[in-house]
Amino acid sequence: MSDTPVEEMSFEAAMAELEKVVGELERGSVPLEDSIKLYERGAALKARCETKLKEAEEKVAQITLDADGQPTGVKPADGL
């Protein structure tokens, strides 16, 4: 597993590590204490992925289109 703090990981890095964690847990070849640590890391990675996806969705929602449906820029986020 990576030593990178979860909160500093990109979506892609977090997803790749999450897939590894799930694979190890599914194999069941990890001692119980290590399984607990893996599960906790997996939960943090899942939360990171969800956060990054939400951020991306919000950015996409801010894209403005012209009459022809072409992107013209972004509008300010509400509350900013």
N, C-alpha and C positions, 0 to 999 in steps of 0.2 A: 504494500500500500504506500501511497505517497505521503511524504512528510509535510506537504503543503497544507497550510490551514484551509479548511473548507471554505471559509468566507472569502478567501483570495482566489479561489478556483474559477476558471471559466466554465460555462455550461458544458462544453465538450469534455473538459478534463473531469469534471464532477460526474458526468454521465458515464464515462469510460471506467472510472474507479467504482462507481455504483454497480456497474455490470460485473466487475471482478468480485466485489463483496458478495453480491447475490450468488454468484457461481460457487464461491467458497462455502457459503452457508448451505446451499442446496446439496453440495457433496457430503456435508456432514462429517468431514474428516478433521475438523478443527476442535481442539479441546473446548470444553464448556466456557471457561473464563475468556478465551480468545473469541469464542462465538458471541459472547455478550459485547465485547469491545467492537467486533465487526458490525454487529447489529446497530450499536450506537453510532458508529461512523456512517453506516448506511443510511440511518435516519437523518443525520446531518446532511449527507450528500443529496438525499431526496429533497430535503427542504431547500437546499441551495439551487438545485435544478428548477424547482417550482418558482423560486424567486426570480431567477434569470429569465424563465419563460414569461412570467408576468411582466417583467420589465420590457421584454421584447414586444409583447402584445400591446402594451401601453404606447410604445414608440410607433408601432404600426398604426394604431388608432389615431395618432396625432398627424399622420400624413394627410395633407390636403390635396384634392384633385381639382383640375380645371373642368370646364364644360365638356371637354373631349375625354375626360377620364385620365388625363396625364398628371403625374405628381407635380405639384408646384412648390412644395416646401412643407414645412410643418407648422402647425398652429401651436401656440403656447399651451402647455398643460394647465388644466384648471387649478386655480389656487396658487399659481406661480407669479 
